[in-house]
């Protein structure tokens, strides 16, 4: 049985501001260190290195310092913990069960077969084997080491915003590539020292070894208040429309279209209409069975719980279907849901698309409208996703985070999370690793 442990994260921490204050003499005299727009004009970056604890580690501080020493224009400052910060508790289950609704003990049913938007929650009958879920245990998050630094120019030269973004991506790629290579070499050397069997050599570009985030310091200094998440392959491990397609016997056809759309090779509206048409005739009686197959992504519950404890308003914005999105949002405690209606006629999926389709542009519009309604500036918004249709909302936010995403999305995101669960979003926001509360 899972055990709850309280972990904590700092709220209203001044750690990054204190780090900026400590290098005031390196910056232009007329710069106000509390003027985030002014700081945005400088090539002043937050460097965040995230390593899963199971990865054999080098001396990361010495390693990163040696890399910076080779760069003639950069200076490294370690971000110290803010000892005066208040902390919030985040109760976390050490072992989550997949799917989440098993622990919640509920099922959902359509209360009107012609309206998949209308749903109610009913107790789950454990004896109902027709919807027996997979109960594979999984961790609530991936234990990781988080190293935080400022990357500071050694001159007071200002940089144009466009060049600054390019410089950030260049540094990110160079440092990430080097760290992955050397960590893989280090791991291989350790393996060789313990065993003569070297058949399982790590790939030198293995994306599971380390995440390096090179971000504008403004992302760390601003107080974010709104977090918006994609659902499919982000909050959950599956693509719901593919699960529906499997039931209809067209799984491969829909999966192929879905993958092409996520890579940005097919217009989302066109691909959505093609996929929904292939679902014609799927009975609503299988919708609960599909819910039973859905599993939360590692770290999803932890991340939403932490963001809520930190005061964020959370939103699920999906190009999938409301029937499933509402269910997932309820399991996670997400504040609001926006998704497509699943058109139902005579107890089966009609194959027709209800307009408007929540595509990339619509996702961005929903995020902007939600922020305006809540009185939150877009500079206080974080968006997380994995597919090409998530790029518009990620671009509109102050921080766009790609989670185990397609290459095109990782390349255009502000940060890319690959080595942890979804809780890696918290690290990209500048938070330290979770601290277990001492009993």
C-alpha positions in Angstrom: 0.0 0.0 0.0 1.3 3.5 -0.9 2.6 5.7 1.9 2.2 9.5 1.9 5.3 11.5 2.7 5.4 15.3 3.0 7.9 17.0 0.8 8.5 20.7 0.6 9.3 23.4 -1.9 10.3 27.0 -1.2 7.5 29.6 -1.8 8.4 33.2 -2.5 12.1 32.3 -2.5 14.6 35.1 -3.2 17.4 32.7 -4.2 17.6 33.8 -7.8 17.2 37.5 -6.9 20.0 37.1 -4.3 22.2 35.5 -6.9 21.6 38.5 -9.3 22.3 40.9 -6.5 25.6 39.2 -5.8 26.9 40.0 -9.4 25.8 43.6 -9.5 29.4 44.8 -10.1 29.5 42.7 -13.3 26.5 44.5 -14.8 26.1 48.0 -16.3 25.8 50.8 -13.7 22.4 51.9 -14.9 20.7 48.5 -14.6 18.0 48.2 -11.9 18.4 44.7 -10.5 14.7 44.5 -9.8 13.7 45.7 -13.3 13.0 42.4 -15.1 12.6 44.0 -18.5 16.0 45.7 -18.1 17.6 42.4 -17.1 16.0 40.8 -20.2 18.2 43.0 -22.3 21.3 41.3 -20.9 22.8 38.0 -21.9 22.2 36.9 -18.3 21.1 33.3 -18.1 19.8 30.8 -15.5 21.6 27.5 -16.0 19.8 24.5 -14.5 21.3 21.0 -14.7 19.0 18.1 -13.8 20.4 14.5 -13.2 18.4 11.5 -12.2 19.9 10.0 -9.1 20.6 6.7 -10.7 22.9 8.2 -13.3 26.5 7.8 -12.1 27.5 11.4 -11.5 30.7 13.4 -12.1 31.5 16.3 -9.8 28.9 18.4 -11.6 29.9 21.7 -10.1 33.6 21.2 -11.1 32.5 19.9 -14.5 30.3 22.9 -15.3 32.9 25.3 -14.0 35.5 23.8 -16.2 33.2 24.1 -19.3 32.6 27.8 -18.5 36.3 28.4 -17.9 36.8 27.5 -21.6 34.3 30.2 -22.7 36.0 33.6 -22.8 32.7 35.6 -22.4 31.0 33.9 -19.5 31.3 33.7 -15.7 29.5 31.1 -13.5 27.7 31.9 -10.2 26.2 29.2 -7.9 22.6 29.9 -6.8 22.5 29.4 -3.0 19.4 28.3 -1.2 17.3 31.1 0.3 17.4 30.3 4.1 14.7 32.9 4.8 12.2 31.4 2.3 8.9 29.9 3.6 8.2 26.3 2.5 5.0 24.7 1.4 4.2 21.0 2.0 3.4 18.7 -0.9 2.0 15.4 0.2 3.2 12.7 -2.2 2.5 9.1 -2.6 5.7 7.1 -2.9 4.0 4.6 -5.2 1.2 5.7 -7.5 -1.0 3.1 -9.2 -1.8 3.2 -12.9 -4.4 4.3 -13.9 -5.2 7.0 -11.3 -8.9 6.2 -11.1 -8.2 3.0 -9.2 -7.0 4.9 -6.2 -9.8 7.4 -6.6 -12.4 4.5 -6.7 -14.6 6.1 -9.3 -15.9 5.6 -12.8 -17.5 8.1 -15.1 -20.5 7.6 -17.4 -22.1 9.8 -19.9 -25.4 11.1 -18.5 -26.7 11.9 -22.0 -25.6 9.7 -24.9 -25.9 12.7 -27.2 -23.7 14.9 -25.1 -20.2 13.7 -24.2 -19.6 16.9 -22.3 -22.1 16.0 -19.7 -20.6 13.6 -17.2 -21.1 12.4 -13.7 -19.0 10.5 -11.2 -20.1 7.1 -9.8 -18.4 4.7 -7.4 -16.3 2.1 -9.2 -17.4 -1.5 -8.8 -14.2 -3.6 -8.2 -16.1 -6.7 -9.4 -16.7 -5.2 -12.8 -14.0 -7.0 -14.8 -15.1 -5.4 -18.0 -13.2 -2.2 -17.0 -10.5 -3.9 -14.9 -7.6 -1.5 -15.1 -3.9 -2.1 -15.3 -2.6 -1.7 -11.7 1.1 -1.4 -12.5 2.9 0.4 -9.7 4.9 3.5 -10.7 6.9 6.1 -8.8 5.3 9.5 -7.9 8.3 11.3 -9.4 11.9 10.6 -10.5 14.4 11.4 -7.8 16.9 13.8 -9.2 19.8 16.1 -8.4 19.2 19.8 -9.4 22.2 22.2 -9.8 21.3 25.9 -10.3 23.7 28.6 -11.6 23.8 32.0 -13.2 25.7 32.3 -16.4 26.9 35.9 -16.5 28.7 37.9 -19.2 32.1 39.2 -18.1 31.5 42.5 -19.9 28.5 44.9 -19.7 27.8 44.5 -23.5 24.1 44.4 -24.2 22.7 41.9 -26.6 19.6 42.2 -28.9 16.8 39.9 -27.8 16.8 37.8 -31.0 20.5 37.2 -30.7 20.1 36.4 -27.0 17.7 33.6 -27.7 20.0 32.2 -30.3 22.9 32.3 -27.9 20.8 30.5 -25.3 20.0 27.7 -27.7 23.6 27.5 -28.8 25.0 27.2 -25.2 22.2 24.8 -24.4 23.1 22.5 -27.2 26.9 22.7 -26.6 26.7 22.1 -22.9 24.0 19.4 -23.0 25.9 17.5 -25.8 29.1 17.6 -23.9 27.5 16.6 -20.6 25.7 13.7 -22.1 28.9 12.5 -23.8 31.0 12.7 -20.8 28.4 11.3 -18.4 28.0 8.3 -20.8 31.7 7.8 -21.0 31.9 8.0 -17.2 29.0 5.5 -16.8 30.7 3.1 -19.3 34.0 3.3 -17.4 32.2 2.5 -14.2 30.5 -0.4 -15.8 33.8 -1.7 -17.2 35.4 -1.5 -13.8 32.6 -3.7 -12.3 32.0 -6.2 -15.1 33.7 -7.6 -18.1 30.4 -7.5 -19.9 30.3 -4.3 -21.9 27.5 -5.3 -24.3 25.1 -2.7 -22.9 27.1 0.4 -23.8 25.2 3.6 -23.3 24.6 5.8 -26.3 26.8 8.9 -26.1 23.9 11.1 -27.0 21.4 9.4 -24.6 18.7 12.0 -23.8 17.9 10.2 -20.6 21.2 11.2 -18.9 20.8 14.9 -18.2 18.6 18.0 -18.8 20.3 21.3 -19.2 18.0 24.4 -19.2 19.5 27.7 -20.3 16.9 30.3 -19.6 16.6 34.1 -19.3 17.0 35.2 -15.7 13.6 36.8 -16.0 11.9 33.4 -16.1 13.4 32.8 -12.6 12.6 36.2 -11.1 9.0 36.5 -12.2 6.2 35.1 -10.1 4.2 32.8 -12.3 0.5 32.2 -11.5 -1.1 30.2 -14.3 0.1 26.8 -15.6 -1.6 25.2 -18.7 -1.0 21.6 -19.7 -1.7 19.5 -22.7 -3.2 16.1 -21.9 -2.2 13.4 -24.3 1.4 12.2 -23.9 1.8 15.0 -21.4 -0.4 14.6 -18.3 -1.2 11.0 -19.5 1.0 8.5 -21.2 -1.4 7.7 -24.0 -3.0 9.4 -27.0 -6.7 9.0 -26.3 -7.7 9.1 -29.9 -5.3 6.2 -30.6 -6.9 4.2 -27.7 -10.4 4.9 -29.3 -9.0 3.8 -32.6 -7.7 0.5 -31.2 -11.3 -0.3 -30.1 -12.5 0.5 -33.6 -9.9 -1.7 -35.2 -8.1 1.3 -36.9 -5.4 1.8 -34.4 -2.5 1.8 -36.8 -4.1 4.1 -39.2 -4.9 6.7 -36.5 -1.5 6.3 -34.8 0.2 7.1 -38.1 -1.9 10.2 -38.7 -1.4 11.3 -35.0 2.4 11.0 -35.2 2.5 13.0 -38.4 0.3 15.7 -36.9 2.5 15.9 -33.7 5.6 16.4 -35.8 3.8 19.2 -37.7 3.7 17.4 -41.0 -0.1 17.5 -41.3 -2.4 20.4 -40.5 -4.0 19.6 -37.1 -7.6 20.3 -38.2 -7.3 18.1 -41.3 -5.7 15.3 -39.3 -8.3 15.6 -36.5 -11.1 15.3 -39.0 -9.5 12.3 -40.6 -9.0 10.5 -37.3 -12.5 11.2 -36.0 -14.0 9.9 -39.2 -12.2 6.6 -38.7 -13.9 6.3 -35.2 -17.4 6.2 -36.6 -19.5 3.5 -34.9 -17.4 3.2 -31.7 -20.1 2.6 -28.9 -20.1 4.8 -25.9 -20.1 1.7 -23.7 -16.3 1.4 -24.3 -15.5 4.9 -23.1 -15.2 3.8 -19.5 -13.0 0.9 -20.6 -10.7 3.3 -22.3 -10.6 5.5 -19.2 -9.4 2.3 -17.4 -6.5 2.0 -19.8 -5.3 5.6 -19.3 -2.3 6.1 -17.0 -1.0 9.3 -15.6 2.5 10.3 -16.6 5.1 9.9 -13.9 5.2 13.0 -11.9 1.8 14.4 -13.1 0.1 14.2 -9.7 3.2 15.4 -7.9 3.5 18.4 -10.3 -0.1 19.5 -10.1 -0.1 19.1 -6.3 3.0 21.2 -6.0 1.8 23.9 -8.3 -1.5 24.1 -6.4 0.4 24.3 -3.1 2.5 27.1 -4.6 -0.7 29.1 -5.5 -1.0 28.4 -9.3 -4.2 28.2 -11.2 -4.0 25.0 -13.3 -5.7 24.4 -16.7 -5.9 21.3 -19.0 -6.0 22.5 -22.6 -6.4 19.5 -24.9 -6.9 18.8 -28.6 -8.5 15.5 -27.3 -12.0 15.0 -26.0 -13.8 16.5 -23.0 -15.1 13.2 -21.8 -11.6 12.0 -21.0 -10.1 15.4 -20.2 -12.6 16.0 -17.4 -11.9 12.6 -16.0 -8.1 13.2 -15.9 -8.6 16.7 -14.5 -10.6 15.4 -11.7 -8.0 12.8 -10.8 -5.3 15.5 -10.7 -7.3 18.3 -9.1 -6.9 20.6 -12.1 -9.0 23.8 -11.9 -10.5 23.9 -15.4 -10.7 22.0 -18.6 -10.9 22.9 -22.3 -11.2 20.1 -24.9 -13.1 19.0 -28.0 -16.6 17.6 -27.8 -16.9 13.9 -28.8 -20.0 13.8 -31.1 -22.3 11.0 -30.1 -25.4 9.8 -31.9 -27.6 6.9 -31.0 -25.1 5.6 -28.6 -22.1 5.5 -30.9 -19.4 8.0 -32.1 -20.8 9.7 -35.2 -17.5 10.3 -36.9 -18.4 14.0 -37.3 -16.3 16.9 -35.9 -18.0 19.4 -33.6 -16.7 23.0 -34.2 -14.7 24.8 -33.1 -11.7 22.4 -33.1 -9.3 23.0 -30.4 -6.1 23.3 -32.5 -2.9 25.1 -31.8 -4.3 28.6 -32.4 -7.3 27.9 -30.3 -5.2 26.5 -27.4 -3.2 29.8 -27.4 -6.4 31.8 -27.5 -7.8 29.8 -24.6 -4.7 30.4 -22.6 -4.8 34.2 -23.3 -8.5 34.4 -22.5 -8.0 32.5 -19.2 -5.2 34.7 -18.2 -7.2 37.9 -19.0 -10.2 36.5 -17.1 -8.1 35.8 -14.0 -6.2 39.1 -14.2 -2.9 37.4 -14.8 -0.3 38.8 -17.2 1.1 36.5 -19.9 4.5 37.1 -18.4 3.2 35.0 -15.4 2.0 32.1 -17.6 3.6 28.7 -18.1 2.6 26.2 -20.8 3.6 22.6 -21.1 3.1 20.2 -24.0 4.6 17.7 -26.3 3.2 18.2 -29.8 3.4 20.7 -32.6 -0.2 21.9 -31.8 1.2 23.0 -28.4 3.7 25.4 -29.8 1.4 28.4 -30.2 0.4 28.4 -26.5 4.0 27.7 -25.4 5.2 30.6 -27.5 2.6 33.0 -26.0 3.6 32.1 -22.4 6.5 33.4 -20.5 7.9 29.9 -20.2 7.1 27.1 -22.7 8.2 23.7 -21.6 8.4 20.6 -23.8 7.8 17.3 -22.0 9.3 14.2 -23.7 8.4 16.0 -26.9 8.9 15.6 -30.6 12.1 17.1 -31.9 10.4 20.1 -33.5 8.8 21.0 -30.2 12.0 20.6 -28.1 13.9 22.8 -30.6 11.4 25.7 -30.2 10.6 25.4 -26.5 12.2 27.4 -23.8 13.1 24.2 -21.9 12.8 20.5 -22.6 12.2 17.9 -19.9 13.5 14.4 -20.8 15.2 12.8 -17.8 12.5 13.1 -15.1 8.8 12.8 -14.9 6.5 15.8 -15.3 7.9 17.3 -12.1 10.9 18.4 -14.3 8.6 21.4 -15.1 9.2 22.6 -11.5 12.9 22.5 -12.0 12.7 24.4 -15.3 10.8 27.0 -13.2 13.8 27.3 -11.0 12.7 25.3 -8.0 15.2 23.0 -6.2 14.8 19.3 -5.9 12.1 18.1 -3.5 13.1 18.0 0.2 11.6 15.3 2.4 10.1 16.7 5.5 11.9 15.5 8.6 9.5 13.8 11.1 
